[in-house]
């Protein structure tokens, strides 16, 4: 399932939807601002930063030779 999710995210964030493309950046800003207004203020930013932090820690651990990851 993880591989399928990764492929879906990749397909949605390519071409004009890529954050390297002006339209993609603006689209992302629009989506995040709408989520901020719909959800509790600050929640979406917290969610995105938390996910980024976790990804950074996992990437570092894997590069340092970690062989097992336990998700709680």
Order of alpha helices (4+ residues) and beta strands (2+ residues): alpha-alpha-alpha
